Amino acid sequence: MKQKLKLWRNRFLLVCSFLLLTMTNAYAQTGIKGKVLDENGIPLPGVSILIKGTSTGSVTDFDGEFSIEAKTGDNLEFSFLGYQKQSIKIADQTFLNVSLQADTESLEEVVVVGYGTQKKKEVTGAVGIVTSDVIAKAPVADLGESIQGQVAGVNVQSSSGRPGEAANIQIRGLGSVSAGALGPLYVVDGIPFQGNPNIPTEQIEKLDILKDGAAAAVYGTRASNGVILITTKKGKAGTFNVNFSTYGGVQNITSGTPLMNTQQQMYAEEVKLDALGRDPLIFFFNPDALDYDSDFVGDVQNNNAGMQNYDLGISGGSENLTLNLSANYFNQDGILINSGFDRLSTRLNGEFKKGKFRAFASLALTQENRQQEPWALYEYAIAQNPWQPALNQIQSNGENSVQIPVRNSIQYSYLSRELENEDDREVNTSNVAINLEYEFLDGLSYQLNLGRNTYDYARKFFRPQYLVYDYQGDFNPTASRVDAQLNEDFISSERRIIENLFKYNKSFGKHNLNLLGVLSYEEFSSKTLSTGVIGLLSNDTPVLGAGTDALKPSSYDYVNTLSGKLFRVQYNYDERYLFSASYRRDGSSNFGEDFRYGDFLGFSGGWNISEENFFNVDAINSLKLRASWAEVGNQNIPAYSFSSQIESGMNYPFGPNEEINVGAIQRRYADPNIKWETSISKNIGIDLGMFRNKLNFSADFYQTDKEDMLIQERLPASSGTYHPRALGVYDVRVTNAGNMTNKGVELGMSFKGKIGQDLNYSLAGTFTKNVNEVTNLNGVERGYANGRPVVSLGENVDYTTFLAEGYEAGAFFLVQHDGIIKTQAELDDYRLIEPSAAMGDMRYIDENNDGKIDDSDRVYAGSGQADYEAGLSLNLDYRGFDLYVQTYYSHGAEIYNGARLYAYTQGRHEEQYYMWSPQNSNSGVPTFRENAFDNSIRARSDYFLEDGTYLRIRNISLGYTIPMVDTSILKKARLYFTAMNPFTFTDYNGYDPEVGGDGIFTRGVDRGNYPVSRRFIVGVQLNF
């Protein structure tokens, strides 16, 4: 993979060099310099400066500074959204100080609301906005990571710290109870995506997040989890800009599972075997045991792993045509060995305007390469005893052969041989978006949106031959992989979209009317193919053609179609009284003919109280009340779930000679009556601007009711669908079975100001509280078990999370522990419940008093969902220096420490050094019985549940913008240092308290997850 990364890096730098060399000297201009400030003296970045009557222009940088070629008599026009335009005639000045005044008639920025835009003061739904300057603060590859804590009501949790892994984004609580249907709908430049588009953050201009049902209802089919509208960067008329930025740094792990060293482990072994009436045999099998103190967890970690990013942006244009070209290369080594990620992404945006015609086109190409660490790597590393030779001390025993001189070479080889695997994954995507619009009559226009997204995934999974000889020199076939195996998987998908928009926008005096009609059609097709071979000519020939025995190929093809009709009306009177209503009818091929179509309504209204004549409060610039009610739908289930399927692979002896014949049968059941899942959203909000918009505050109170939830119902074994090692594959069916509600409050506040002449500052904070509750499961009080906290011990591990009426989805239901059996009296009493109990065992509470401990004794123990969360950020700017600090606080979530449980099952956890024994009779740690499924350490125990509350300093960034004496070529140069996740304050004892999992059933279940890393970054930003 490193050779491939080097190749892409060289290609990227070659492209950058070529683009820079082809720039003409026509843009190396000198002339007027200046600085643009707002009415409070705060620099305004992004202000457009244009010489009147020409296409020559410029734009202010981060510090509000600009330079432009101009001559005496020219008029410079300064314009910025939300501020009054200003024109200055050039006399003999060489430096201009310009102050722009807020435009009260054009309040704040334009908000993208789905199939259109509105002034923020006209918006009646709950919409969150994140701009590019905020997104760019975090040096990350994933969009979700960059907005954590930035928008009230938008919960972001890392699903894994693995490089390139997308974070879980949940808008206003759980959007569904299906782990594959929790994420929001992404719309990029007007084109919906299937899943996360994985766009480099450097290419994004702005995010508009539609949080309530009324705002999202126009996307009815998939909007039940909210909508994220992504606007990518575009060129600006009259300017030509070349931006290049790069950063590099290191990542490291800040915590882990404490394990015993050699001396501690030997003592624990003595205590354990003494309780079992046996003698230790450590030195019998390994006479040199005291010579080793191996750290296998440390051996599989790649501390101080590198990461780097290069970004080039070229933008500009004339009055009619603007272009923006962006190229980005990101490379991140994993903090676990054999893992890494790199991505090369290019995007070209162009917009043409001529009279009443407008055309926009966007083309993006991306290639991603992933190298994934072996399955259950942490667990296999934890299991190894420290008195064994380290991984780098294994002796080679000839071609493809090693000698593992330990007692349990099978367990050792679980780790050592998996590290020889190669798991490489490549993804190529292309995204095309075209918007054509023409205004036929005054206010009446037609717009055509066309989109095409492709996704091509290829995985090559090679497991080489690995022959193991034990400490006696004998071949151990169980510990070996006698035949190499090669598997290759391919997924190709394509999404085609066409939307016809009919728009009418007209004002009649103080009456403003906007009508929209949409006809849309989408088709998504996917093809999956898997094949492989067993046995290869050599480990050096990992190709399918070198295999000796072929595996039967498998494939799965499907097509999903969506059609929609939308009508929306937006009306306001004098920008005081606001109203919006929409009706959408959607059809999905995921449902049967009788249930294919769904109807979704949305209503919202607003009142700009500050626009009333009677409102005369000098300190308040704007005050708006909002309310909404809407329905949105969810159809995110596997294709053809409404119909039974005939599947191959079930060969059967048939005929007089009982010869094996190819067979195909129905292996699973289907519910033909499944229908749309519906979300009914209600919202009340207030927006407040004070002190000439220095202080802005918003509050929203909402309730979202989920009806007819689409759930994978688990069928009993008596249905005939149970298959060993395929739990949850054939023995489930999708059905409408329950209701759920989310209630919450969102608060957001920002303040910007200035101290003296040079110190500018701004503060922003968010607070979110969401209460999730399952209200109905069609007669099931508690079911849909999930959340096994250990992955390598098979299906005998207990479940920890459930759906239960009256509780959060994915809540923990566990058996309560009641301390250690320390006396004979306690043992006698507990043996009435558990006859096999012994001194040093864990006691559990018989909740229902039936004389035994079983699943009926489980009680509610919290969930992985936080009670509330908050974010706070600070920006300071002083004489070229800038400081940014962001914090994030999550309160009340519970975390099941699966890594701690696994260490206990292997007798490796450091706490077990102090386990109960006759000599340590006051210990609260159960005695290890050399049994991973002993009652004392069952996964159903709440002994391993911990408080997941944490405060994290997410980002500390310090930068310095170098003063430019000559800006004819280089306009700006900024150096910066960033620390991501430098400090985390928590009582959780696992790897990291941010455990997103699948967002529902494994949220808060730490299964030795790939930990979130701490990062230290140094970067430079150049503007030419």
N, C-alpha and C positions, 0 to 999 in steps of 0.2 A: 504493500500500500504506500510506503514511503516513496518509492520510485514514481508511482502514479501522482502523488502529491507534488513531487518535485517537477514533474513534467507540466502539470497544470500551472504551477507557480511560474515557471519559465514562460509558458504561453501567455499568461496574464500580464507579466511584466513587459513582454514583447509588444502586446497590444497597447499597453499604456505608453510605451516609448514611441510607438508609431503615431498614436494620436497626438502626443505632445509635439513631435517633430513636424507634423503637418499643419500646425497652427500658423497662420500668416501674421506678419508683423503689423498688419492693419489695425490690430487691436491693442498694440502697445502705445497707449495714448497718455499724454500728460495734459494738465490744465487745471481746472478748478477742483479744489478739495473742500471738504466740509464735514459737518456732523449734524445729524437730525435727532432732536429730542422731542418728547411729548410735553404737555403743559406742566408736568411735574419735574421736568428736567431729566427724565429717564431716557437713555438711548433707545431708539426704535430700529431694530433690525428688519430688513426686508422692504424698506420704503423704496418705491419706484421713482426714479428721476429721469425725466425725458425732456430733451430739447424740443420745444414746441415747433410743430410743423415738420419734424424729421423723425427718423427711426432710431436716432442715436440716443442711447440712454445708459443708465447704470442702476445699481441697487445698493442700499446700505448693508454693511456687514454686521456682525454680532454686536459691535460697539457703536452702531449707528453711523459709522464713518463711510465716506464715499469719495470717489474721484471721477471726473468726467472731462472730456475735451470740449471746450466751449469757447466762443469768442465774444467780444464786447457787443452788446446789443441782443444776444440770445436770451430767450426766456426759458428758465428752468421750471418745469412743473413737477411738484412733489405730491405723490399720492400714496395713501396707505389705508387699508380697509378699516373703517370705523373712525377715520379722521377727515377733517376738511382738507380739500385740495388747496395748495398754495403755489403761487407763481412768483418767481423772483427774476428780475431783469438784471443781466450781468453788465456791470460798469467796468471798474478797474479792480474788482475784488479778486483775490486769489484763494481766500478761505471764507466759507459761509457757515454761520451758526443759524440753523433753521429750527423753529419750534412749531409743531403741528398741534392744532386744537381738536379735541374730540368732537365728532359730528353727532350731535344728539338726534339728528334725523336718520342716521344710519348706524344704529346702536350695535356695536360689537361685530363679531365675525359672522360670515355666512355659514350656515349649518346644512350639511347634506342630510336629507331626511328620507331618502329612498325615492328613486325616480324624480328627483328634483332637489331644489335648495330653498331655504328660507333664511331671512334675517333671524338672528337668535331671539330678538324680541317678539317674533311672530310664532315661534315654536310652541306647540301646545303639548307635545309628548315629552317623555323623560329621555334626554339625549346627553351622553357624555362625550367630551371632546378631548383628544390628546394630539398635540401638535408635534412636528418633527423635532423641534429643539428639545422636547422632553424625552421623546423616544430615543434620540441619539445619546442621551446621557449614559445609558447602560451598554457596555461592550459585550453584547450577547448576539447569538445567531437567531434566537427565537423571538417573535413579536410579543408573545405572552409575557415572557420574562421582563421585557422592557416597560410594561405598564402595570406591574404589580404595585398595588397601593396607590395608584394615580387616579382612579375613578371610583367613586362611591358606588357600591352595588355590583362591582365587577371583581369577583374572586379569582385570583390566579394562584395556582399551586403547582410546583414542579412535579410532574408525574415520575420523573427520574432525573438524576444528575448526568445521565449518559449524554455524551456530545451529540448535538443535533436533535435531541428529543424535544418534542413540543410540549409546552406546559398545558395543564388543564385550565380552561377558562370557563367559569360558570357565572352567568349573569342573573342576579337575583335568585340565588339558590339553585337547587337541583331542577333541571328542566325535564327530567324523565327518570325512570328507574331502570333503564337499559343502559349498560355501561358504554355501548357504542353510539348512543344518541344524546350525549350530554353537552356537546360543544355547540357554540353559536354558528349561525350561518355567516360565511364570509362573502362579501361582494366587493370585487376589485374593479375599480373604474366602471362600475355599472354591471359587471358580469358576475353572477353567482358561481361559487366554487363548490366542489365536492370535497369537504374537509378543509383543513388548514392549508392555505396556499404557500406557506413557508417562504415568504418574501423577505429578502434582506432588509433590515430596519433602515439602512441608509437610503433605500429607494422610496420610502414612504413619506409623503408630505403631511398627511393628517389622517386621524381615525375619528369617525363619528360612530358612536356606539348607541344603538337603539335599544333601550332597556325595557320600556313598558310595551304592553300589547298594542296600544294605539299607534305608536311610532313604527312598530315592526309588522303590523297587520298587513301592510301592502305586500309583504313577502309571504303571505299566509301559510304556504305549504311547509316551510321548514323554520319558521320564525319563533317557535315556542321556546327556544333557548336564547332568544335575543339575536341581534344582527350586528355585525361589525362591518361598517362600510370603510373600505380602504381607498384613499385617493393617493395615487403615486405622483411623484414629482414631474412637473411639466416646465417647459421653457417659458420665459417672459419676453414680451416684445421690447425691442430697443436695447437689449442687454446681451452680452456674451460673457459667460462665466465658465471657468474651468476650475473644478475643485478636486483636490486629491487629498486623501487622508489615509493614515495607516496607524495601526497600533499592534503591540506585541506584549506578551506577558507570561506569567506562570500561574498555575493553579495548584492548590494543595488541599488535603483533607484535614479537617480540624478536630475530629473526634473518632471514636470507634467503640467496639465492644471489648472491654477489658478481659484479657485471658491470663491464665496462670503461666508462669515461666517453668523451667525444668524442675527446680527444687520444689516449688509449690505443687506442681502436678504430681511429683513423686509422693509427696506427703498425702495429697488427696487420694492417690491410688491406694496407699497403705490403709487409710481410713475406710475407704469404700470396700476393699476386699476383706478387711477385718470384720466388717459388718456382715459380709456374705460368708465368712468362715473360710476364706482362701488366702493364699500367700501371693504376693506380687512376683511376677516373672520378668520384670523389665530387664535386668542384667543378664538373664538367661538368654534372651533373644538379642540383646544389644549390650555387650560388655562395656562399650564406650559411651553409654548413654549420658554420663555426666560431662562428656566433651562437647555436647551440643546444647544449645539454647535457641532453637530455630524459631523465627517469626514468620510463619507462612502467610499470615494476613499482610504483613509488610512486604513480603516477596511478591504478592500479586498486585500491589499498589504501585502507581507510577507518580510518586510525589514530585511536585514542581513540574508537572507536565506543561508543555508549551502551548500557546495559542497565538494566532496572528490574523490580521485582517487588512486587506487593501481595498480601497474604494476610489473610483474615478468617476466624476460626473462632468458632463459637458452640456451646457444649455444655452439657449439664445433664440433669437428670431427677429422677424420684422413685424410690421403691423398686422399682416395677414397670416403669417406662418411662424409657428414656434416649434422648437424641437428640444428634446432632452434625451441624452444618452447616458446610461449608467452601467458601469461594470464593477462587480464586486467579487472578491475572492476571500473566503474565510476558511481557516484551517485550525482545528482543535484536536490535540492529542487527549486521550482519555486518562483519567486519574487511576483507572484500572488497566493493567497491561492487556494488550491485544484488543484495544478499543480506540476508536478515533473517528473523526468526521471532517470532511472538507466539502466546500460548495463553491462552484463558479456560476455566477448569475449575471446575465446581461438583460437590459431592458431599454427599448427605444419607444419613446412617446412623441407623437406629432399631432399638432392641431392646426387646422386651416379655417380661416373665416373670410368670407367674401359676401358682403351685402347681407342677404337673409339666409345664406347657407353656412352651415358649420359642419366640419368633419373632424373626428378625433380617431386616432388609431394607436394601438399599443401592441408591441410584440415583446415577449419575454421568453428567454431560454435559460434553463437551469440544469446543471448536472451536480448530483450529490453522490458522494462515496462514503460508505460507512464500513467500519470494521468493528464487529461486535464481540465482546468478551464471552468466554464460555458460560453456559447455563449454570446457575447456582454456584458461581465462582467463590463468593464469600463464604457460603456454607461449607463447601469442601475445604477451604483454607482454614476455617475455624476448627474443623474436625481433627486436624492433624496434631499429634502429640509433639511437644517441643523438643523431646530428647531424640528425635529422628534427624537424619541428615537433611539439610536444606535442599531446596529444589535445584540450586546450582551445584550441588555436591553429588548428584546422581552420576554413577559411573556408566559410561557407554559399554555395551557388551557385544559390539559388532553392528552390522547394518540393521537399522530400525529396532535395535534391541538395547535394553537397559537393565541394570541390576539394581533392585530396590531392597537394600538389606535391612528391612524392618519386619516386625512381627505380622502386621496387617498390610501386606503389599496391595491388597485389593482396594482398601480405603485410600491408601497413598496414591495409587494410580488413578483413582477417580479425579484427582487434581492434576497430577503430572501429565497424564495423557491428554486431558482436555485442553491443556495449554498448548498442545501441538496442533490443535485444530485451526483451520482458517475459515472464517465466516465473513465473507466480503459481500457487500450489498451496494448496488448502483441504481440510482433513480435519475431518469431524464424526464423533464417536463417542458412543455411548451404552452404558452398562453397567448391567445390572440383576442383582442377586443376592438371592435369597430363601432363608432356611433356616428350616424349621419342624420342631420336635422335641417329642415327647411321650413321657413315661415311663409305659408301661402297667403294668408290674410293678416291684417293687423291683430296680433294676439293669438292667432291660430297657427299651430305648427304640427308637423309630423316628424317623429324621430324613429329611426331604425337602429336597434342594437343587435349586433352579431357577435357571437363568442364561440371560441373553440379551445378547449383545454385537453391536453394529452398527458398521460402518465405511463411511464414504462419502467418497470421494476425488474431487476435481475439479481438473484442471490446464488452465490456459489459457496456451498458448505462442504469442505473437505476435511475428512477425519482420517489421518494417515495410519498405516500399519504401525502398531506399537507393541513390541514383544517384551514381556516382563519376566525376569528371573529373580527368585526370592533370595533371602539371606543365605540359603544353603546351596544356591546356584541352580536350583531346579526351575524348569519352565512352569509358569503359573498362567494357564489359559484363561482363568476367570479374571485375572487382573489385566490381561492383555486385550488388545484389539487385533485379532489374528488377520483379518482382512480389512484393507482400507475401504472406505466408503465415500462416494461422491454424490451429492444431491444438488440439483439445479432447479430453481423455481423462477417462474416468469409470470408477471402480471402486466397486462396492457389494458388501459382504459382510455375512453374518449368521451368528452362531454360536448355536445353541440347545443347552442342556445340561439333562439331568435325571438326578439321582442319588438312589437309594434306599439309605439306610444303616440297618442293623440292628445295634444295639450292646447288649452285655451287659457290665456292669462290676460285679464282686462280690468281696468279701473274705471269706475263711474263715480266721479266726484270723490267722496270719502269711502265709497264702497270698493273693495278689492276682491276680485274673484279669480280663483284658479281651479280649472277642471282638468282631470287627467283620466284617460282611458287606456288600458293596456291589454294586449293580447299576446300571450307568451307560450312558447313550446320549448321543452328541453328533452333531450334524449341522452341517456348515459349507458354506455355499453362497456362490458368488462370481460376479459378472458384470462383465466388462470391455468397455468400448465406446470406440472411438477414431474420430474423424472430423475433417474439416478442409476448408479451401478455399484456393485459390491465386488471387491477384488480388483486391484490395479496391477499393471506390469511393474510399477515402481512407485514409491512415494514422490518421485520426481516427475511423474507423468499424470498429474491430476486433471485428466480430460475424459469425457464420456467414452470416447473411442478406445481408450486403453483399458476399459473395464472388462472383467471376465463374465460376470453375471448381471443382467439388466434387471432393474426394478420396474414393476408395472407402472407406466405413466398414469397420472390422474389429471383431470381437467374439470373446470367449472366455468361455464359461460352464462352470462345473463344480460338482459337489457331492461332498463328502467326508464319510463317516460313520465313526464309531468306536463300538464297543460293548465293554463290559468287565464282568467278574465278578471280585470280589476277596474273599478270605477272609484275615483276619489274627488271630493270637493273640498277646497280650502277657501274660507271666506274670512275677511276681517273688516271691521268698520273703523276707519280712522286709526288703525293700528292699536285700537283700544280693546275692542271685543273680538275675540278670535274663535273660530270654529273650524273643525275638520271632521270629515266622515268618509269612511271607505267601505266598500263591499268587494270581497274577493271570492271567486268560486274556482276551486282547484280540483283537478283529477289526477290520480296517481295509479300507476299500474301495479303498485304494491298491494292493492286491495282487489277483491272480487268485483264483478260487474255491478252487483247490487249495492255495493258500499264504496264505489270508486271515487265519488265526488263529495267534497265538503264545502260548506259555505261559512265564510268568516266575516264578521262585521267589526268595525272599529269606530269609536266616536271620541273626540277630545275637544276641549274648550279652554279658553284662557281669558284673563282680564288684566290688562296693563293698567293697574290702578294709578300708577304715576303719570299716566297720560290724561287723567281726568282734571278738569278745571279746578275742582275743589281741593285737589291734592297739592299742597304747597309746603313741602318739607325740604328745606334747603339741603340737608345732609343726605337725602335719599335721591339718587338719580333715576333709579328704576325699581319698580316693584310689580311683580306679576304673580297671579295665582293661576294654577293649572289643574285640570282634572281630566281623567280619561277612563274609558271602559272599552275593552276589545276582546275578540276571540282570535286565537291563532292555532294552527294545527301542527301535528307531528306525524310523519309517515316514515320515519327513519327505522325501518326494520329490514331484515334480509328479503331479497326478491323472492317472489312466489311463496311467501309464508302462508298464503291463504289456500294453497293447493297441495295435495299429496304428491309426492315425487317417487318415481321409480329409479332406484340407484343400482349400479353394477357393483361387482366385487364380491358377490355372494355365490361362488361356484358350488355345485352340488352334484353328488353321485346320482346318476339317473340311467334308466334303461336296464335290460336284462343282465348286462355285464357291469352295471354300476360304475360306468366310466364318468370321470369328472367332466361336467359340462358347464359352460359359462352361464351364470345365473344373474338375474336382476330382480330385486324385490322392493317393496315399500318398507323402509327402515324407520320411518318417523311419522307422527301424526300431524295433521294440520287442522286449524279452525277456519272453515270457509266464511265465517261471519265476522271476521275481524274488520274493524273500521277505524276511522281517524281518531287519534288521541287529540283531545281539545284542551286548550288552556284559556281560562277566562281571567283577564287581567283587569285590576282596578287600581287607580293611582291618583293621589292628590299631591300637588307640589307647589312650592313657592320659590321664586327667584328674586334676589335682592341685590342691588348695587348701591354703594354709598360712597360719599366723599369723592365725587367725580370719578367713580368707578375704581378707586384704589382698593376698596373692600368689596368683595363679591361673596355672596352666600346663597346656597341652595339647599332645600330640604325636600325629600320625597317620602311619602308613606304609601305602601303598596300591599296588595294581596293578590296572589295568583293561585287559582284553583285548577288543578289538573283533573280531568274527567276521562273515564274510559282509557286508563293508562295501558299502553302496550307492554305486556310483561311476558318474559319467557317462563311459562309455567312448567315446573318440573313434574314429570309423570312418575307414578309408582313402578317398581320393578315388574309388577303383575301385568303391565301394559305390553310387555315383550320388547320394549325398546332399549333396555339396559345393555350396554356393551362394556366389558372391562377396558380400562384405560381410555375410555371415551366419555367420561362423565360430562354431562352438559352438552353433548353433541347431538345424540339421537333421542335422548329421553326428555326432551323439552319441546314445547310448542308455543308459538306466539298467540296470545289471546288478550282481549280487553278485560282486565281484572283488577280494577281498583281506582281510588282517587287519592290525591295528595294536595297539600296546600303549602305555599310559601308566604309568610308575612314578614314585613320588615320595614326598617327606616334607614334612609341614606342621608348623610349630611356632608356637604362640601363647602370649604371656605378658602379664599385666597386673599392676600393683601400684598400690595407693592408700595414701596416708598423710597425716600431718599434722605440721607443724613449728610448735611454739609453739601459741598459741591461735587464730591467724587464717589461717595459710597452709595450705591444703589442696592436695594435688597427686595426680596419677595419671599413670602411664605405661602404654602398651600397645604391643606390638610383634608383628609377624608375619614369618615366613620361609617361603618356598615354593620347593621345587626339584622340577621335573617333567621327566622324560626321556621324550620321545615317539619312537617308532620304528615305521616301516612294516615289518612282518615278512613280508608275502606280497602279491603283486599278480598272482597266477595266471599266473606265468611271465614277466611283464614286469619286467625289472630296473630300468628307468628310463623313465618315460613321463608322460602327463597334464601336458604342459608348460603353463605359464601365467606370469603375472607380467611382462607387458610393462611396462617402466618409463617409457615415453613414450606418450601417448595421441593426439597430433595427427599423427603421422607414418605412420599406417596399419598394415597387417598385415605390412609388411616388417621391422618392429622385432623383434629376437630375443626369445625367451622367456628368463626367468631362473630360474624356480622349477619344481620337478618333484616327482612322487612317485617314490621309489626305495627298493627293499628295503634295509633296514639303516640308514636315515636318517630324520630328521624329515620329517613331511609338509610339503610346501611348501619343501623345502630348496633352497638356491642351488647350481646346478651351472654353473660358469663356466670360460672359458678363461683360463689364467694369463698375465698380461703379464710381460715380461722386459726392461723398459727400452726406451729409444729407440735407434734405429740412429744412431750418432754418427760412425762411421768407415767408410772404404771396405771394410776387411776384414770388418767386421760386416755391411755391406750385401751383400757377395759371398756370405757364408755363409748369410744369411737368404733370399737369392734362390733358393737351392736348394729352399726351402719355399714361398716366396711370390715368384714371378717379377716381379710388378708393384711390389714394394717399392721405396721411395726413402729417401734420407737424411731423417731426422726422423720416420720412421714408427715406430709401436709394434711391438715384437717380441712374439711369443707362443710358448709352449712347446708343442712337438709331443709331447704326452703319450704317444701310442701309437707314435711313431717311424715313421709311415707316409709321411713326406715331404710332408704337407700339414696345414693348419690347418682343422679342421671341427668339427662337433658331437661327434665322437668324442673330441676332446681336452678336453672339459669335465671338471672335477674338482669334488668336493664343496668348498663354500666357506662352510659354516655355514648358518644360517637366521635368520628373523626372530623365532624363539622364544628367549626369554631362558634362560640357564643356571639362574639363580635370581633371585628378587626378594624384597624386604623392605620393610616399612612400619614406621614408628615415630611415635608421637604423644605429646604432652605436654599435660596440662591443669594449669593453676595457678589458684587462687582465693584472693584476698587482699582482705579488707575491701571487698567490692563490685566489685573489679577481677577480671577473668578473662582468661586468656591461653591460647590453643590454638595449637599448632604441630604440623603433620604433614609428614613427609618420606616419600619413596618412592624406592627404589633398584631399578634393573633392570640386570642384569649379563649380558653375553655375547651379546646379540642382534646380528645383523649387519643393516645397512641399505644397500640399493642406492639411491644418490643419483641418482634419475632426473632431477631438476631440473638437477643438475650435468651429467649426460649430455646433456640437451637443450640446455643453454647451449653445450656443446662442439660439438654438431651445427650450431649456428647461428653458431659463431665468436664468441660473446659473453662467455664466461666470463673473469673477471679473470685467471685463471691463464694463459690463452692470450696475454696480453700478453708473457709470458716464454717463449713456445713456441720450439722448436728452430729455429735458423737458422744459416747459416754464421758469422754474427757472434755468436751465442749458442750455441755448440756444446756446452756442458755442460748444457744444459737437459734436464729430465726430462719436459717437456710436449710431446706430439706436435704436429707442424706441421699446421695446419688446411688441408685440401685442397678446401674449398668443396663438400663432399659429405657430406650427413647420414648416409650409410651407408658411409663410408670404413672400411676395416678397422681403422684406428687407434682409431676411436670406435664400434665395434659394441657393441650392448647386451650381448652375450654375454661381454664383457671384465670381468674382476674389478678393473679399474682404478678403477671407480666404486663399489666396495663399501667400506663404512666400518664402523668399530666403533660400535655403537649403545648402548653402556653409558652410563647417565646417573644422576645423583642430582638429584632435584627437591624443592625445598621447595614442597609442594603448597598449603599453607594456613598463613597466619599471621593469627590473629584476636585482636584486643584489644577487650575490652568493659568497660563500667562500668554497674552497676545503681544508679540514683539512689535514695537513701534516701527513703521516702515518709513524710511527717509525718501525712498523712490518707489512709488506705486505703479510705475509704468508697466511693469511685468508682474511682480508679486504684490498683490493687494493686501494680503493678510497671511500671517503665520502664527499659529497657536500651538504651544506645547502643553501637555497635560499629563497628570498622573491620576489614576483611578484605582481605588480599592473596592472590589465587589464582595459583599458579604464578609467584611473583615471581622465583625464582632456579632456573636449571637449569645443572648442571655436566656438560659432555659434550665429547668430542672430535669429535662429529659436526658436519659443516660445512653441513648442510642447514637447512631451516626449523625442524624440531623432531624430536627422536629418538623421540617417541611416534607410531609409524606402525602403526596397527592394521589398516588396509586391510579386506579381507574376512575377516580372521581366520585365513587359511591361505595361499592362493596369492599374495596381495598384501600379506600381513603382512610388514613390513620393506621393502616396495618403495615408496619415496617418489616418487610421480609428480607432484611439484609439488602435493602434497596441500594441502587447505585447512588452514592451520597452526593449532595449538592456541595460544590467546591467553593473555596475562597480564592479570589483572583486578584492579582496585582498587575496593573496595566500601565504602560507608558506609550503615549501616542503623539502624533503631530497632524495638524490640519493646515492645508495650504489652499489659498484662493488666488487664482491668477486672473 
